[in-house]
């Protein structure tokens, strides 16, 4: 168990609320937990709202270590390709993955 209480809290959130997924299903096939994230990029034009078809998910940074753009995630029978990964967490415990359907 990690000594850092913030890391413990983040790991507990993933354990309790995460969605099970498989990272790199055709290779290492590592089981991970993802937290869905709401996209920032919603444009409004009057009554019409435009939102991209990407899916945003947070993953523990240690679980995504060694992977990057192009990595494949499989969740709920659907495969998604990571098109961008960034760290918004000031403690660098989580990575935000911007994904598209494969």
C-alpha positions as CSV (number, residue, x, y, z in Angstrom):
1,X,0.0,0.0,0.0
2,X,1.4,3.4,-0.9
3,X,2.6,5.8,1.8
4,X,1.2,8.9,0.0
5,X,-2.4,9.4,1.1
6,X,-3.2,11.2,-2.1
7,X,-2.0,8.3,-4.2
8,X,-4.0,5.9,-2.0
9,X,-7.1,8.0,-2.6
10,X,-6.6,8.0,-6.3
11,X,-6.0,4.3,-6.5
12,X,-9.1,3.7,-4.3
13,X,-11.2,5.8,-6.7
14,X,-10.1,3.7,-9.6
15,X,-10.7,0.4,-7.7
16,X,-14.2,1.5,-6.6
17,X,-15.5,3.4,-9.6
18,X,-13.3,2.3,-12.5
19,X,-14.4,0.5,-15.7
20,X,-12.4,-2.6,-16.4
21,X,-10.5,-2.5,-19.7
22,X,-7.6,-4.3,-21.4
23,X,-4.6,-2.3,-22.5
24,X,-2.9,-3.7,-25.6
25,X,-5.3,-6.6,-26.1
26,X,-3.2,-8.1,-29.0
27,X,0.1,-7.8,-27.1
28,X,0.8,-7.7,-23.4
29,X,-3.0,-7.7,-22.6
30,X,-2.7,-5.8,-19.3
31,X,-5.9,-5.4,-17.3
32,X,-6.5,-1.8,-16.2
33,X,-9.2,0.4,-14.7
34,X,-10.5,3.5,-16.5
35,X,-12.5,6.5,-15.2
36,X,-14.6,8.2,-17.9
37,X,-13.9,11.9,-18.2
38,X,-16.1,14.6,-19.7
39,X,-14.6,16.4,-22.8
40,X,-13.8,20.0,-22.5
41,X,-14.4,20.7,-26.2
42,X,-18.1,21.3,-26.6
43,X,-19.1,24.0,-29.0
44,X,-22.5,25.6,-28.9
45,X,-24.2,27.2,-31.9
46,X,-27.6,28.5,-30.7
47,X,-29.5,25.4,-29.8
48,X,-27.2,23.0,-31.5
49,X,-24.2,21.5,-29.5
50,X,-21.3,19.9,-31.3
51,X,-19.1,17.4,-29.5
52,X,-16.3,15.3,-31.0
53,X,-16.7,11.5,-31.2
54,X,-13.7,11.0,-29.0
55,X,-13.8,9.2,-25.7
56,X,-11.9,10.6,-22.8
57,X,-10.7,8.3,-20.0
58,X,-8.4,8.7,-17.1
59,X,-5.9,5.9,-16.2
60,X,-3.4,5.5,-13.5
61,X,-0.1,6.8,-14.8
62,X,1.8,3.7,-13.7
63,X,-0.6,1.5,-15.6
64,X,0.0,3.5,-18.8
65,X,3.8,3.8,-18.4
66,X,5.6,2.6,-21.6
67,X,2.5,3.2,-23.8
68,X,1.6,6.2,-25.8
69,X,-0.2,7.4,-29.0
70,X,-1.6,4.5,-30.9
71,X,-2.0,2.2,-27.9
72,X,-5.2,0.1,-28.1
73,X,-7.7,-0.2,-25.3
74,X,-10.5,-2.7,-25.2
75,X,-13.5,-2.0,-23.0
76,X,-17.0,-3.4,-23.2
77,X,-16.2,-5.3,-26.3
78,X,-15.1,-2.2,-28.2
79,X,-11.6,-1.3,-29.2
80,X,-10.4,2.3,-28.9
81,X,-7.1,3.8,-30.1
82,X,-5.3,6.4,-28.0
83,X,-4.8,9.5,-30.2
84,X,-3.4,11.7,-27.4
85,X,-2.3,11.3,-23.8
86,X,-1.7,14.1,-21.4
87,X,-1.2,14.6,-17.7
88,X,-3.4,17.2,-16.0
89,X,-3.0,15.9,-12.5
90,X,-0.5,18.1,-10.6
91,X,0.9,15.0,-8.7
92,X,1.2,13.1,-12.0
93,X,-0.8,10.0,-10.7
94,X,-3.3,10.0,-13.6
95,X,-3.1,10.3,-17.4
96,X,-5.9,11.5,-19.5
97,X,-6.4,9.5,-22.7
98,X,-8.2,10.9,-25.7
99,X,-9.4,7.9,-27.7
100,X,-11.3,7.1,-30.9
101,X,-13.1,3.9,-32.0
102,X,-11.0,1.5,-34.0
